[in-house]
Amino acid sequence: MRTTVNGVQIAFTDEGPHGVAPILLVHGFPLSRGAWSRQVEAFGGSRRVIAPDLRGFGESEASPDAGPTSMFRFAEDLRALLLDLEVDSVILVGHSMGGYVAIAFAKAYPELLKGLVLVGTRAGADTPEAATGRRATAEKIKTEGTVGLVTGMVPKMLAPGNNDAAMIESVRALMAPSTPAGVIGALLGMADRPDARESLSQIKVPTLVIAGTEDTLIPFSESEEMTKAIPGADLRLISGAGHLVAFERAEAFNAALRDWLVTRSET
Ligand code: MLT
């Protein structure tokens, strides 16, 4: 499905019966909504599941203006999408960059949240070195396109030693449609993003933090720290999973999310 929010056309999946609070699934960088295909399949039979392509990724249009796409801008798009779909509140699930967006959303629009699930992500800002690296990558993409970035990132999404050729190809396919403008905007936006650790203590909704024990991009110690900082948050570590935990170890991830939905979230 498609709709226009804040001046850009956004593609999204919207499946499942209405009734309890929908799950809103927000993908990471430089991915697309297909990263949640195994969750749409697992949960869409029993509740509404909404999964957008963030602007500039997947089938969604990029920002018309060059420059950084802030995590708040992505969060504003999510809010506009929910308004468009007449959804009052959601359980927001954000992976990695989608987690940065989810934390920005929780700060800006707490009234729209029923629950929060932070997956393979962190609340802190980039180090100065990491931010410089992102800006250099953005410059390179202007002339070389995204192929080099995608090729470099595919193996980092999975646990070291995961040589499942079909899965590797699927991960590449999730990244392939990302537009250079979308990737550049997100890189610059991530480089600029503020340290959000202070805001974690203000989160008032049931929260689940999930990470793979073999995540080489964002170590699971970040998840342990976020769990301590968010009042009442639960932590589930998925053993043997890398960064793209919900895709790589979908069954274990879905079981953790399902258990938490039953026991902790209020819907
Ligand atoms: C992601 O998966 O969204 C990225 O690895 C996040 C990042 O680069 O910080």
Residues whose N, C-alpha, C, O or C-beta is under 5 A from the ligand:
A	BS01	MLT	G28 F29 H95 S96 M97 G98 L217
